[in-house]
């Protein structure tokens, strides 16, 4: 029973975090903007909220996490511990950042088709 409560609490916390991210993705500044998500798009378009989330992950979360992983790798290397997993994590986070930037580019310029 205690295990189920822990899982339920984790699921609830994850839902709160995701819902908060989605609500923040639909705002411009301190107040919600109705029918505007991103410049040139309306709030009814899901790609507006999706682009904001992708932009946040690609430009903020992944690079900061990569920098923290590099610092962790340097600390572990200096202490004589295995540091390769830290540097691999940093490279993976930078790859995630690059892929999300590519997705952002496709969302922004995807209406032109393949040329």
Steps between C-alpha positions, in 0.01 A plus 500: 500500500784740580661424163176593323481828691856585399422429135184706517688790660771487232236487223317796653822703528590419139152603386527830687839574344385414148174693531687801634740485205213487258324795664821703498553411135166667420584829668695798381623686805308510826146462364352239266465612141194359336524396135876568499760238590800596294544789262308421185301212650178477695440335835282242326801356319672224696831571330513835684510334843717217367750747355524685832567177690755383241665842516520484880651151499743572217616841615487476880462160661733284289797743483484575874481128573797441266704763683414340834599158364836637380563645846403165654736322262788731586438450872485122461814498284686710758396257774624202298153360432344399169408816314412368154130459581482867604659615175277263301199649676618850410542396135155342504341814643671711235369256239149542645549876479605472137208276409250729671651798319455305175136429592455871576643582157264252334199644684596855405583429137297186439222666301722547195523129423804317371713699262 
